[in-house]
Amino acid sequence: MCGIIGYIGERNIIDVLLNGLTHLEYRGYDSAGVALFDNDKVVVIRSEGKLTNLIDKVKGKRFTGSVGIGHTRWATHGKPSNNNAHPHKAGDVVVVHNGIIENYLSLKKELIKKGHKFDSDTDTEIIAHLIEDYMLQGMDFLKGVKKALNRIDGSYALGIICEREPEMLIAARNESPLIVGVGKNEGFIASDIPALLPYTRDMIFLEDGDLAVITKERVEISNQDKDIKRKLVNISWNQLMAEKGGFKHFMLKEIFEQPRAVTDTIRGRLNKENGKVTFEDFPLSRGEIKKLSNIYIIACGTSYHAALVGKFIIESLARIPVMVDIASEFRYRDPIFSKNSLMIGISQSGETADTLGAIRETKKRGIKLLSITNVVNSSIARESDGVIYTYAGPEISVASTKAFSTQITVLLLIALFLAYHRTGFSDSFYMDIIKEFVKAPHFMETILKDVASIEKIARKYVNKKDFLYLGRGILFPIALEGALKLKELSYVHAEGYPAGEMKHGPIALIDEEMPVVILAPKGYLYEKIWSNIKEIQTRDGKLIAVAFEDDHNIDEVADDVIKVPKTIWPLMPLVFTLPLQLLAYYIADFKGTDVDQPRNLAKSVTVE
Ligand code: AGP
Protein backbone atom coordinates (compact mmCIF):
# COMPACT_ATOMS: atom_id res chain seq x y z
CA MET A 1 0.00 0.00 0.00
CA CYS A 2 1.49 3.34 -1.08
CA GLY A 3 0.03 6.83 -1.45
CA ILE A 4 0.00 8.80 -4.67
CA ILE A 5 -0.88 12.41 -5.39
CA GLY A 6 -0.92 14.52 -8.53
CA TYR A 7 -1.83 18.11 -9.40
CA ILE A 8 -2.34 20.31 -12.43
CA GLY A 9 -3.23 24.00 -11.96
CA GLU A 10 -1.97 27.36 -10.82
CA ARG A 11 -1.47 26.78 -7.08
CA ASN A 12 1.98 26.50 -5.54
CA ILE A 13 2.56 22.99 -6.77
CA ILE A 14 5.14 21.78 -4.28
CA ASP A 15 2.87 22.79 -1.40
CA VAL A 16 -0.06 20.86 -2.88
CA LEU A 17 2.07 17.74 -3.39
CA LEU A 18 3.69 17.77 0.05
CA ASN A 19 0.46 18.59 1.84
CA GLY A 20 -1.26 15.75 -0.02
CA LEU A 21 1.53 13.32 0.90
CA THR A 22 1.25 14.32 4.56
CA HIS A 23 -2.36 13.13 4.51
CA LEU A 24 -1.35 9.92 2.74
CA GLU A 25 1.62 9.04 4.93
CA TYR A 26 -0.47 6.49 6.83
CA ARG A 27 -0.35 4.40 3.63
CA GLY A 28 3.43 4.09 3.68
CA TYR A 29 6.39 5.94 5.06
CA ASP A 30 9.67 4.28 4.10
CA SER A 31 10.51 6.79 1.36
CA ALA A 32 8.84 9.58 -0.56
CA GLY A 33 9.32 11.63 -3.69
CA VAL A 34 7.92 14.21 -6.07
CA ALA A 35 8.33 15.02 -9.77
CA LEU A 36 7.35 18.42 -11.11
CA PHE A 37 8.05 20.80 -13.92
CA ASP A 38 10.57 23.58 -13.57
CA ASN A 39 11.51 25.62 -16.65
CA ASP A 40 10.09 22.99 -19.03
CA LYS A 41 12.12 20.20 -17.46
CA VAL A 42 10.84 17.58 -15.01
CA VAL A 43 12.73 17.56 -11.73
CA VAL A 44 12.59 14.39 -9.61
CA ILE A 45 13.35 14.68 -5.90
CA ARG A 46 13.30 11.57 -3.71
CA SER A 47 14.27 10.72 -0.21
CA GLU A 48 14.57 7.55 1.86
CA GLY A 49 12.80 7.51 5.22
CA LYS A 50 9.90 9.56 6.49
CA LEU A 51 8.28 12.35 4.54
CA THR A 52 10.05 14.97 6.68
CA ASN A 53 13.31 14.01 4.94
CA LEU A 54 11.78 14.95 1.58
CA ILE A 55 10.30 18.13 3.02
CA ASP A 56 13.78 19.12 4.29
CA LYS A 57 15.23 18.45 0.83
CA VAL A 58 12.84 20.78 -1.00
CA LYS A 59 12.63 23.48 1.69
CA GLY A 60 12.87 26.98 0.18
CA LYS A 61 12.77 25.72 -3.43
CA ARG A 62 10.27 27.21 -5.91
CA PHE A 63 9.14 25.59 -9.15
CA THR A 64 7.69 27.28 -12.22
CA GLY A 65 5.56 24.49 -13.71
CA SER A 66 1.92 23.69 -13.14
CA VAL A 67 1.87 19.88 -13.13
CA GLY A 68 3.44 17.36 -10.76
CA ILE A 69 3.11 13.99 -9.03
CA GLY A 70 4.16 12.65 -5.63
CA HIS A 71 4.42 9.35 -3.78
CA THR A 72 4.84 7.98 -0.29
CA ARG A 73 6.04 4.39 -0.31
CA TRP A 74 5.37 1.18 1.55
CA ALA A 75 7.95 -1.09 -0.01
CA THR A 76 6.90 -4.28 -1.74
CA HIS A 77 9.50 -4.88 -4.48
CA GLY A 78 12.91 -3.60 -3.47
CA LYS A 79 13.98 -2.35 -0.07
CA PRO A 80 13.44 1.25 1.03
CA SER A 81 16.16 3.39 -0.58
CA ASN A 82 16.53 6.55 -2.64
CA ASN A 83 16.70 4.56 -5.88
CA ASN A 84 13.63 2.49 -5.10
CA ALA A 85 11.63 5.55 -4.05
CA HIS A 86 9.08 6.85 -6.57
CA PRO A 87 8.70 8.73 -8.94
CA HIS A 88 10.54 6.63 -11.53
CA LYS A 89 11.71 8.34 -14.69
CA ALA A 90 12.61 6.81 -18.06
CA GLY A 91 13.40 9.29 -20.83
CA ASP A 92 10.61 11.86 -20.73
CA VAL A 93 8.18 9.71 -18.79
CA VAL A 94 7.71 9.86 -15.00
CA VAL A 95 5.50 7.50 -12.99
CA VAL A 96 4.18 7.03 -9.46
CA HIS A 97 2.45 3.74 -8.67
CA ASN A 98 0.50 2.01 -5.94
CA GLY A 99 0.00 -1.71 -6.49
CA ILE A 100 1.89 -4.74 -7.69
CA ILE A 101 2.86 -5.54 -11.30
CA GLU A 102 2.83 -9.33 -11.58
CA ASN A 103 4.64 -9.75 -14.91
CA TYR A 104 7.35 -7.14 -14.28
CA LEU A 105 10.24 -9.60 -14.43
CA SER A 106 9.47 -10.81 -17.96
CA LEU A 107 8.83 -7.22 -19.15
CA LYS A 108 12.06 -6.06 -17.52
CA LYS A 109 14.04 -8.77 -19.33
CA GLU A 110 12.45 -7.74 -22.64
CA LEU A 111 13.24 -4.05 -22.06
CA ILE A 112 16.84 -4.74 -20.96
CA LYS A 113 17.37 -6.65 -24.22
CA LYS A 114 16.24 -3.51 -26.05
CA GLY A 115 18.85 -1.46 -24.21
CA HIS A 116 16.80 0.06 -21.35
CA LYS A 117 18.81 0.67 -18.19
CA PHE A 118 17.13 0.26 -14.81
CA ASP A 119 18.01 2.18 -11.64
CA SER A 120 15.78 0.39 -9.14
CA ASP A 121 14.60 -3.05 -8.00
CA THR A 122 10.96 -1.98 -8.22
CA ASP A 123 8.20 -3.41 -10.37
CA THR A 124 7.09 0.18 -11.08
CA GLU A 125 10.10 1.28 -13.08
CA ILE A 126 9.15 -1.02 -15.98
CA ILE A 127 5.98 1.05 -16.52
CA ALA A 128 8.01 4.21 -17.21
CA HIS A 129 10.35 2.30 -19.53
CA LEU A 130 7.53 0.58 -21.34
CA ILE A 131 5.81 3.91 -22.09
CA GLU A 132 9.11 5.43 -23.11
CA ASP A 133 9.73 2.48 -25.42
CA TYR A 134 6.41 3.01 -27.22
CA MET A 135 7.14 6.74 -27.49
CA LEU A 136 10.53 5.95 -29.00
CA GLN A 137 8.64 3.93 -31.60
CA GLY A 138 6.76 7.13 -32.55
CA MET A 139 3.63 7.06 -30.41
CA ASP A 140 2.46 10.13 -28.52
CA PHE A 141 2.32 10.17 -24.69
CA LEU A 142 -1.31 9.07 -24.37
CA LYS A 143 -1.01 6.27 -26.94
CA GLY A 144 2.20 5.09 -25.26
CA VAL A 145 0.42 4.90 -21.90
CA LYS A 146 -2.50 2.97 -23.37
CA LYS A 147 -0.20 0.49 -25.10
CA ALA A 148 1.84 -0.02 -21.94
CA LEU A 149 -1.25 -0.60 -19.80
CA ASN A 150 -2.32 -3.35 -22.18
CA ARG A 151 0.92 -5.15 -21.45
CA ILE A 152 0.92 -5.10 -17.66
CA ASP A 153 -0.82 -7.58 -15.36
CA GLY A 154 -1.56 -6.80 -11.75
CA SER A 155 -2.89 -3.99 -9.66
CA TYR A 156 -2.13 -0.33 -10.14
CA ALA A 157 -3.10 3.22 -9.39
CA LEU A 158 -0.86 5.38 -11.55
CA GLY A 159 0.01 9.04 -11.87
CA ILE A 160 2.02 9.73 -15.04
CA ILE A 161 3.52 12.90 -16.50
CA CYS A 162 5.74 13.50 -19.52
CA GLU A 163 8.36 16.16 -20.18
CA ARG A 164 6.95 16.66 -23.70
CA GLU A 165 3.45 17.37 -22.31
CA PRO A 166 3.70 20.06 -19.61
CA GLU A 167 -0.10 20.56 -19.59
CA MET A 168 -1.25 16.99 -19.02
CA LEU A 169 -1.59 14.59 -16.08
CA ILE A 170 -2.59 10.98 -16.76
CA ALA A 171 -4.13 8.66 -14.15
CA ALA A 172 -5.04 4.99 -14.46
CA ARG A 173 -6.57 2.47 -12.11
CA ASN A 174 -6.84 -1.29 -11.80
CA GLU A 175 -7.66 -2.85 -8.40
CA SER A 176 -5.94 -0.03 -6.45
CA PRO A 177 -7.86 3.02 -5.28
CA LEU A 178 -7.58 6.28 -7.19
CA ILE A 179 -9.64 9.46 -7.00
CA VAL A 180 -9.72 12.47 -9.29
CA GLY A 181 -10.40 15.81 -7.60
CA VAL A 182 -12.05 18.50 -9.68
CA GLY A 183 -11.52 22.23 -9.03
CA LYS A 184 -11.91 25.46 -10.99
CA ASN A 185 -9.17 25.39 -13.65
CA GLU A 186 -7.34 22.68 -11.78
CA GLY A 187 -7.34 18.92 -11.30
CA PHE A 188 -5.96 16.49 -8.73
CA ILE A 189 -5.41 12.78 -8.29
CA ALA A 190 -4.94 10.95 -4.98
CA SER A 191 -5.09 7.48 -3.46
CA ASP A 192 -7.49 8.66 -0.81
CA ILE A 193 -9.93 11.45 -0.01
CA PRO A 194 -8.06 13.20 2.86
CA ALA A 195 -5.28 14.37 0.54
CA LEU A 196 -7.74 16.40 -1.53
CA LEU A 197 -10.10 17.79 1.11
CA PRO A 198 -8.12 21.02 1.67
CA TYR A 199 -8.65 21.87 -2.02
CA THR A 200 -11.87 20.36 -3.29
CA ARG A 201 -14.86 18.31 -2.21
CA ASP A 202 -15.84 17.35 -5.76
CA MET A 203 -14.37 13.97 -6.57
CA ILE A 204 -14.61 11.22 -9.16
CA PHE A 205 -13.89 7.67 -8.01
CA LEU A 206 -12.15 5.88 -10.86
CA GLU A 207 -13.09 2.27 -11.55
CA ASP A 208 -11.00 -0.68 -12.72
CA GLY A 209 -9.73 -0.15 -16.25
CA ASP A 210 -10.31 3.62 -16.17
CA LEU A 211 -7.79 5.98 -17.70
CA ALA A 212 -8.17 9.71 -16.97
CA VAL A 213 -6.53 12.50 -18.93
CA ILE A 214 -6.51 15.59 -16.73
CA THR A 215 -5.80 19.11 -17.95
CA LYS A 216 -6.53 22.40 -16.17
CA GLU A 217 -9.83 22.69 -18.03
CA ARG A 218 -11.21 19.17 -18.06
CA VAL A 219 -11.11 15.52 -17.03
CA GLU A 220 -11.63 12.96 -19.80
CA ILE A 221 -12.14 9.35 -18.77
CA SER A 222 -12.02 6.27 -20.97
CA ASN A 223 -12.25 2.55 -20.30
CA GLN A 224 -11.18 -0.05 -22.88
CA ASP A 225 -10.69 2.87 -25.30
CA LYS A 226 -14.34 3.98 -24.96
CA ASP A 227 -15.11 7.44 -23.55
CA ILE A 228 -17.01 7.16 -20.33
CA LYS A 229 -18.73 9.48 -17.80
CA ARG A 230 -18.23 8.89 -14.08
CA LYS A 231 -20.34 10.51 -11.36
CA LEU A 232 -18.99 13.63 -9.63
CA VAL A 233 -19.44 13.05 -5.90
CA ASN A 234 -19.50 15.81 -3.29
CA ILE A 235 -17.74 14.68 -0.10
CA SER A 236 -19.08 15.99 3.19
CA TRP A 237 -16.61 14.22 5.56
CA ASN A 238 -14.34 16.20 7.85
CA GLN A 239 -10.58 15.58 7.67
CA LEU A 240 -10.34 13.07 10.54
CA MET A 241 -13.30 11.03 9.27
CA ALA A 242 -11.66 10.96 5.88
CA GLU A 243 -8.33 9.66 7.22
CA LYS A 244 -10.12 6.69 8.68
CA GLY A 245 -11.93 6.20 5.38
CA GLY A 246 -15.19 7.17 7.06
CA PHE A 247 -14.77 4.40 9.67
CA LYS A 248 -14.91 5.29 13.34
CA HIS A 249 -11.55 3.63 14.07
CA PHE A 250 -8.50 2.49 12.14
CA MET A 251 -9.17 -1.02 13.47
CA LEU A 252 -12.55 -1.19 11.78
CA LYS A 253 -11.06 0.19 8.57
CA GLU A 254 -8.32 -2.45 8.72
CA ILE A 255 -10.85 -5.24 9.33
CA PHE A 256 -12.61 -4.11 6.15
CA GLU A 257 -9.32 -4.01 4.24
CA GLN A 258 -8.79 -7.76 4.71
CA PRO A 259 -10.26 -9.00 1.41
CA ARG A 260 -7.93 -6.61 -0.44
CA ALA A 261 -4.93 -7.51 1.72
CA VAL A 262 -5.41 -11.25 1.19
CA THR A 263 -5.86 -10.74 -2.57
CA ASP A 264 -2.62 -8.73 -2.74
CA THR A 265 -0.74 -11.34 -0.72
CA ILE A 266 -1.80 -14.15 -3.07
CA ARG A 267 -1.28 -12.03 -6.20
CA GLY A 268 1.60 -13.10 -8.45
CA ARG A 269 2.47 -16.01 -6.15
CA LEU A 270 -0.24 -18.55 -6.92
CA ASN A 271 -0.92 -19.88 -10.39
CA LYS A 272 -4.60 -20.75 -10.26
CA GLU A 273 -4.37 -23.01 -13.32
CA ASN A 274 -1.67 -25.46 -12.24
CA GLY A 275 -1.55 -24.76 -8.50
CA LYS A 276 2.11 -23.74 -8.61
CA VAL A 277 3.30 -21.32 -5.93
CA THR A 278 6.37 -19.14 -6.48
CA PHE A 279 8.26 -16.99 -3.98
CA GLU A 280 10.85 -14.39 -4.83
CA ASP A 281 13.02 -15.25 -1.88
CA PHE A 282 12.79 -18.79 -0.45
CA PRO A 283 15.89 -19.82 1.49
CA LEU A 284 15.98 -23.52 0.53
CA SER A 285 16.90 -25.18 -2.76
CA ARG A 286 14.67 -27.88 -4.24
CA GLY A 287 17.06 -30.53 -2.90
CA GLU A 288 16.98 -29.01 0.58
CA ILE A 289 13.18 -28.90 0.52
CA LYS A 290 13.12 -32.63 -0.28
CA LYS A 291 15.42 -33.35 2.66
CA LEU A 292 13.62 -31.04 5.12
CA SER A 293 12.99 -33.03 8.33
CA ASN A 294 11.18 -30.46 10.46
CA ILE A 295 10.10 -26.83 10.73
CA TYR A 296 10.08 -24.57 13.78
CA ILE A 297 7.85 -21.53 13.82
CA ILE A 298 8.30 -18.79 16.40
CA ALA A 299 6.28 -15.64 16.98
CA CYS A 300 4.45 -13.59 19.63
CA GLY A 301 0.83 -12.63 20.25
CA THR A 302 -1.39 -12.66 17.21
CA SER A 303 1.50 -13.77 15.00
CA TYR A 304 1.90 -16.79 17.30
CA HIS A 305 -1.73 -17.70 16.66
CA ALA A 306 -1.07 -17.53 12.92
CA ALA A 307 1.91 -19.86 13.51
CA LEU A 308 -0.41 -22.39 15.20
CA VAL A 309 -2.65 -22.32 12.13
CA GLY A 310 0.49 -22.80 10.01
CA LYS A 311 1.38 -25.97 11.91
CA PHE A 312 -1.96 -27.54 11.03
CA ILE A 313 -1.78 -26.64 7.38
CA ILE A 314 1.88 -27.48 6.74
CA GLU A 315 1.76 -30.80 8.59
CA SER A 316 -1.38 -31.85 6.86
CA LEU A 317 -0.56 -30.75 3.30
CA ALA A 318 3.21 -31.09 3.13
CA ARG A 319 3.61 -33.86 5.75
CA ILE A 320 6.53 -32.15 7.51
CA PRO A 321 6.54 -32.06 11.34
CA VAL A 322 6.15 -28.50 12.62
CA MET A 323 6.92 -27.23 16.11
CA VAL A 324 5.49 -23.89 17.18
CA ASP A 325 6.88 -21.83 20.03
CA ILE A 326 6.26 -18.50 21.69
CA ALA A 327 9.41 -16.54 20.90
CA SER A 328 10.05 -15.35 24.47
CA GLU A 329 9.98 -18.96 25.71
CA PHE A 330 11.90 -20.48 22.85
CA ARG A 331 15.00 -18.38 23.29
CA TYR A 332 15.51 -19.51 26.87
CA ARG A 333 15.04 -23.19 26.18
CA ASP A 334 17.65 -25.41 24.71
CA PRO A 335 15.83 -26.58 21.59
CA ILE A 336 17.04 -29.59 19.65
CA PHE A 337 17.58 -28.95 15.95
CA SER A 338 18.35 -31.49 13.29
CA LYS A 339 20.61 -30.55 10.38
CA ASN A 340 17.72 -30.36 7.94
CA SER A 341 15.51 -27.99 9.87
CA LEU A 342 13.99 -24.70 8.77
CA MET A 343 13.08 -21.91 11.17
CA ILE A 344 10.20 -19.58 10.30
CA GLY A 345 9.83 -16.32 12.24
CA ILE A 346 6.53 -14.45 11.95
CA SER A 347 6.22 -10.79 12.89
CA GLN A 348 3.96 -8.07 11.52
CA SER A 349 6.36 -5.30 12.51
CA GLY A 350 9.56 -7.26 11.99
CA GLU A 351 10.90 -5.51 15.09
CA THR A 352 9.52 -7.52 18.04
CA ALA A 353 12.43 -7.96 20.45
CA ASP A 354 11.40 -11.44 21.64
CA THR A 355 11.10 -12.76 18.07
CA LEU A 356 14.33 -11.08 17.01
CA GLY A 357 16.14 -12.58 20.02
CA ALA A 358 14.85 -16.08 19.27
CA ILE A 359 15.82 -15.75 15.62
CA ARG A 360 19.36 -14.77 16.55
CA GLU A 361 19.63 -17.80 18.87
CA THR A 362 18.60 -20.08 16.01
CA LYS A 363 20.99 -18.50 13.53
CA LYS A 364 23.89 -19.23 15.88
CA ARG A 365 23.08 -22.92 15.38
CA GLY A 366 23.40 -22.62 11.62
CA ILE A 367 19.69 -23.16 10.91
CA LYS A 368 18.22 -21.48 7.78
CA LEU A 369 15.75 -18.76 8.62
CA LEU A 370 12.67 -17.69 6.68
CA SER A 371 10.70 -14.68 7.90
CA ILE A 372 7.12 -13.65 7.27
CA THR A 373 6.72 -9.95 7.90
CA ASN A 374 4.71 -6.95 6.79
CA VAL A 375 7.52 -4.41 6.86
CA VAL A 376 10.10 -4.46 4.11
CA ASN A 377 13.67 -4.34 5.33
CA SER A 378 12.64 -4.55 8.98
CA SER A 379 15.21 -5.98 11.40
CA ILE A 380 13.80 -9.51 11.20
CA ALA A 381 13.70 -9.36 7.39
CA ARG A 382 17.31 -8.19 7.26
CA GLU A 383 18.54 -11.01 9.47
CA SER A 384 16.75 -13.76 7.54
CA ASP A 385 17.98 -16.01 4.74
CA GLY A 386 14.71 -15.49 2.94
CA VAL A 387 11.64 -13.27 3.39
CA ILE A 388 8.02 -13.58 2.34
CA TYR A 389 6.18 -10.30 2.74
CA THR A 390 2.54 -10.00 3.68
CA TYR A 391 0.99 -7.25 1.60
CA ALA A 392 -1.36 -5.95 4.28
CA GLY A 393 -0.13 -2.36 4.05
CA PRO A 394 0.59 -0.34 7.20
CA GLU A 395 -1.37 -1.58 10.19
CA ILE A 396 -2.06 1.41 12.40
CA SER A 397 -4.40 0.00 15.02
CA VAL A 398 -2.48 -1.70 17.83
CA ALA A 399 -4.78 -4.71 17.59
CA SER A 400 -3.58 -6.79 14.69
CA THR A 401 -6.25 -7.83 12.17
CA LYS A 402 -5.26 -7.64 8.52
CA ALA A 403 -1.69 -8.72 9.34
CA PHE A 404 -3.11 -11.92 10.89
CA SER A 405 -5.17 -12.81 7.79
CA THR A 406 -2.24 -12.19 5.48
CA GLN A 407 0.12 -14.24 7.69
CA ILE A 408 -2.30 -17.17 7.45
CA THR A 409 -2.45 -16.59 3.69
CA VAL A 410 1.35 -16.80 3.40
CA LEU A 411 1.44 -19.94 5.57
CA LEU A 412 -1.10 -21.58 3.30
CA LEU A 413 1.02 -20.61 0.28
CA ILE A 414 4.09 -22.11 1.99
CA ALA A 415 2.21 -25.34 2.73
CA LEU A 416 1.14 -25.63 -0.91
CA PHE A 417 4.66 -24.75 -2.09
CA LEU A 418 6.26 -27.43 0.09
CA ALA A 419 3.61 -29.98 -0.82
CA TYR A 420 4.20 -29.27 -4.52
CA HIS A 421 7.93 -29.83 -4.23
CA ARG A 422 7.74 -32.88 -2.01
CA THR A 423 4.72 -34.76 -3.24
CA GLY A 424 3.71 -33.17 -6.54
CA PHE A 425 0.11 -32.26 -7.21
CA SER A 426 -1.19 -35.69 -8.19
CA ASP A 427 -3.96 -35.41 -5.65
CA SER A 428 -6.99 -33.43 -6.85
CA PHE A 429 -7.49 -32.45 -3.21
CA TYR A 430 -4.72 -29.85 -3.61
CA MET A 431 -6.40 -28.33 -6.64
CA ASP A 432 -9.67 -28.21 -4.69
CA ILE A 433 -7.88 -26.21 -2.00
CA ILE A 434 -6.51 -23.79 -4.58
CA LYS A 435 -9.94 -23.25 -6.12
CA GLU A 436 -11.33 -22.46 -2.69
CA PHE A 437 -8.28 -20.39 -1.67
CA VAL A 438 -8.83 -17.82 -4.41
CA LYS A 439 -12.43 -17.44 -3.22
CA ALA A 440 -11.35 -16.53 0.34
CA PRO A 441 -11.45 -12.71 -0.21
CA HIS A 442 -15.00 -13.08 -1.51
CA PHE A 443 -16.00 -15.08 1.59
CA MET A 444 -14.57 -12.30 3.73
CA GLU A 445 -16.52 -9.67 1.82
CA THR A 446 -19.73 -11.63 2.42
CA ILE A 447 -19.15 -11.51 6.18
CA LEU A 448 -18.39 -7.78 6.04
CA LYS A 449 -21.72 -7.12 4.32
CA ASP A 450 -23.60 -7.93 7.52
CA VAL A 451 -21.65 -6.45 10.42
CA ALA A 452 -24.88 -5.06 11.91
CA SER A 453 -25.92 -8.48 13.20
CA ILE A 454 -22.55 -8.90 14.97
CA GLU A 455 -22.86 -5.38 16.40
CA LYS A 456 -26.26 -6.36 17.82
CA ILE A 457 -24.81 -9.44 19.54
CA ALA A 458 -21.95 -7.34 20.95
CA ARG A 459 -24.45 -4.91 22.48
CA LYS A 460 -26.25 -7.79 24.19
CA TYR A 461 -23.08 -9.09 25.90
CA VAL A 462 -21.26 -5.82 26.55
CA ASN A 463 -21.53 -6.03 30.35
CA LYS A 464 -20.33 -9.60 30.75
CA LYS A 465 -17.16 -9.96 32.79
CA ASP A 466 -15.69 -13.21 31.42
CA PHE A 467 -15.82 -14.97 28.07
CA LEU A 468 -14.75 -18.43 26.97
CA TYR A 469 -13.79 -19.07 23.32
CA LEU A 470 -13.78 -22.67 22.09
CA GLY A 471 -12.57 -24.21 18.87
CA ARG A 472 -11.24 -27.54 17.68
CA GLY A 473 -8.45 -28.53 15.32
CA ILE A 474 -7.51 -25.73 12.98
CA LEU A 475 -9.99 -23.41 14.69
CA PHE A 476 -8.44 -23.72 18.14
CA PRO A 477 -5.86 -20.98 17.29
CA ILE A 478 -8.77 -18.83 16.09
CA ALA A 479 -10.45 -19.26 19.49
CA LEU A 480 -7.18 -18.04 21.07
CA GLU A 481 -7.09 -15.07 18.71
CA GLY A 482 -10.73 -14.18 19.38
CA ALA A 483 -10.06 -14.18 23.13
CA LEU A 484 -6.88 -12.08 22.71
CA LYS A 485 -8.74 -9.49 20.65
CA LEU A 486 -11.45 -9.14 23.30
CA LYS A 487 -8.90 -8.90 26.16
CA GLU A 488 -6.68 -6.30 24.56
CA LEU A 489 -9.48 -4.08 23.26
CA SER A 490 -12.14 -4.17 25.94
CA TYR A 491 -10.14 -5.20 29.05
CA VAL A 492 -12.61 -8.04 29.58
CA HIS A 493 -11.24 -11.36 30.75
CA ALA A 494 -11.42 -13.96 27.98
CA GLU A 495 -9.87 -17.38 27.52
CA GLY A 496 -9.38 -19.42 24.37
CA TYR A 497 -9.48 -23.18 24.82
CA PRO A 498 -9.47 -26.32 22.68
CA ALA A 499 -13.10 -27.39 22.98
CA GLY A 500 -12.13 -30.94 23.93
CA GLU A 501 -10.25 -29.63 26.97
CA MET A 502 -13.32 -27.94 28.41
CA LYS A 503 -14.27 -30.97 30.46
CA HIS A 504 -10.80 -31.01 32.00
CA GLY A 505 -11.28 -27.78 33.92
CA PRO A 506 -12.92 -24.73 32.32
CA ILE A 507 -16.36 -26.36 32.48
CA ALA A 508 -16.37 -25.44 36.18
CA LEU A 509 -16.59 -21.76 35.15
CA ILE A 510 -19.78 -22.15 33.16
CA ASP A 511 -23.01 -20.69 34.52
CA GLU A 512 -25.68 -18.26 33.26
CA GLU A 513 -23.20 -15.38 33.50
CA MET A 514 -20.64 -16.94 31.17
CA PRO A 515 -20.90 -16.34 27.41
CA VAL A 516 -19.16 -19.07 25.41
CA VAL A 517 -18.16 -18.27 21.85
CA ILE A 518 -18.02 -21.59 20.04
CA LEU A 519 -16.65 -22.15 16.54
CA ALA A 520 -18.87 -24.83 15.04
CA PRO A 521 -18.28 -25.60 11.34
CA LYS A 522 -20.68 -28.28 10.14
CA GLY A 523 -18.72 -31.15 8.61
CA TYR A 524 -15.53 -30.60 10.61
CA LEU A 525 -15.39 -32.35 14.01
CA TYR A 526 -19.00 -31.26 14.25
CA GLU A 527 -20.30 -34.12 16.40
CA LYS A 528 -17.56 -33.39 18.92
CA ILE A 529 -18.45 -29.68 19.00
CA TRP A 530 -22.09 -30.61 19.34
CA SER A 531 -21.30 -32.52 22.57
CA ASN A 532 -19.56 -29.37 23.89
CA ILE A 533 -22.62 -27.32 23.00
CA LYS A 534 -24.85 -29.68 24.98
CA GLU A 535 -22.49 -29.60 27.96
CA ILE A 536 -22.61 -25.78 27.97
CA GLN A 537 -26.39 -25.70 27.62
CA THR A 538 -26.88 -28.11 30.51
CA ARG A 539 -24.96 -25.67 32.70
CA ASP A 540 -26.97 -22.62 31.53
CA GLY A 541 -24.00 -21.03 29.73
CA LYS A 542 -24.84 -18.44 27.07
CA LEU A 543 -23.91 -19.75 23.64
CA ILE A 544 -22.69 -17.53 20.80
CA ALA A 545 -22.02 -19.87 17.88
CA VAL A 546 -20.14 -19.12 14.68
CA ALA A 547 -21.44 -21.58 12.10
CA PHE A 548 -21.85 -22.19 8.38
CA GLU A 549 -24.74 -20.52 6.62
CA ASP A 550 -26.43 -23.86 5.85
CA ASP A 551 -26.42 -25.02 9.47
CA HIS A 552 -30.00 -24.67 10.69
CA ASN A 553 -29.74 -27.04 13.67
CA ILE A 554 -27.48 -24.62 15.46
CA ASP A 555 -30.18 -21.92 15.37
CA GLU A 556 -32.26 -24.14 17.67
CA VAL A 557 -29.63 -24.50 20.39
CA ALA A 558 -27.47 -21.37 20.44
CA ASP A 559 -28.54 -18.07 22.05
CA ASP A 560 -26.95 -16.18 19.17
CA VAL A 561 -25.54 -17.37 15.87
CA ILE A 562 -23.15 -15.64 13.46
CA LYS A 563 -23.33 -17.24 10.02
CA VAL A 564 -20.31 -17.46 7.71
CA PRO A 565 -19.88 -18.84 4.16
CA LYS A 566 -19.25 -22.58 3.95
CA THR A 567 -15.71 -23.56 3.09
CA ILE A 568 -13.19 -26.40 3.41
CA TRP A 569 -10.99 -26.79 6.51
CA PRO A 570 -7.74 -25.08 5.34
CA LEU A 571 -9.71 -21.90 4.60
CA MET A 572 -11.76 -21.88 7.80
CA PRO A 573 -9.25 -19.77 9.79
CA LEU A 574 -9.60 -16.92 7.30
CA VAL A 575 -13.38 -17.08 7.43
CA PHE A 576 -13.96 -17.61 11.17
CA THR A 577 -11.55 -14.89 12.29
CA LEU A 578 -13.53 -11.93 10.97
CA PRO A 579 -16.64 -12.35 13.16
CA LEU A 580 -14.43 -12.62 16.25
CA GLN A 581 -12.50 -9.46 15.34
CA LEU A 582 -15.80 -7.64 14.84
CA LEU A 583 -17.34 -8.96 18.06
CA ALA A 584 -14.32 -7.74 20.05
CA TYR A 585 -14.32 -4.42 18.21
CA TYR A 586 -17.99 -3.65 18.90
CA ILE A 587 -17.85 -4.75 22.55
CA ALA A 588 -14.86 -2.42 23.07
CA ASP A 589 -16.54 0.41 21.21
CA PHE A 590 -19.71 0.09 23.31
CA LYS A 591 -17.57 0.10 26.43
CA GLY A 592 -15.88 3.26 25.18
CA THR A 593 -12.28 2.04 25.43
CA ASP A 594 -9.52 3.48 23.26
CA VAL A 595 -9.93 0.97 20.45
CA ASP A 596 -6.96 1.96 18.30
CA GLN A 597 -4.55 2.41 21.21
CA PRO A 598 -5.63 0.20 24.11
CA ARG A 599 -4.06 0.93 27.46
CA ASN A 600 -0.62 -0.49 28.31
CA LEU A 601 0.00 -1.79 24.79
CA ALA A 602 2.35 -0.77 21.97
CA LYS A 603 2.13 -1.55 18.29
CA SER A 604 5.67 -2.80 18.15
CA VAL A 605 7.14 -4.32 21.33
CA THR A 606 10.84 -3.65 20.98
CA VAL A 607 11.75 -4.47 24.57
CA GLU A 608 12.01 -7.88 26.17
C1 AGP B 1 -2.07 -8.24 18.52
O1 AGP B 1 -3.30 -7.65 18.41
C2 AGP B 1 -1.12 -7.62 19.42
N1 AGP B 1 -1.11 -6.23 19.38
C3 AGP B 1 0.20 -8.34 19.66
O2 AGP B 1 -0.11 -9.57 20.23
C4 AGP B 1 1.16 -8.56 18.46
O3 AGP B 1 0.62 -9.50 17.57
C5 AGP B 1 2.53 -9.04 19.00
O4 AGP B 1 3.08 -8.05 19.80
C6 AGP B 1 3.49 -9.45 17.91
O5 AGP B 1 3.80 -8.38 17.07
P1 AGP B 1 4.57 -8.61 15.71
O6 AGP B 1 3.69 -9.45 14.84
O7 AGP B 1 4.79 -7.23 15.17
O8 AGP B 1 5.85 -9.32 16.03
Boltz pocket constraint, residues with backbone or C-beta under 6 A from the ligand:
constraints:
  - pocket:
      binder: B
      contacts: [[A, 300], [A, 301], [A, 302], [A, 303], [A, 346], [A, 347], [A, 348], [A, 349], [A, 350], [A, 351], [A, 352], [A, 355], [A, 398], [A, 399], [A, 400], [A, 401], [A, 488], [A, 601], [A, 602], [A, 603], [A, 604], [A, 605]]
      max_distance: 6.0
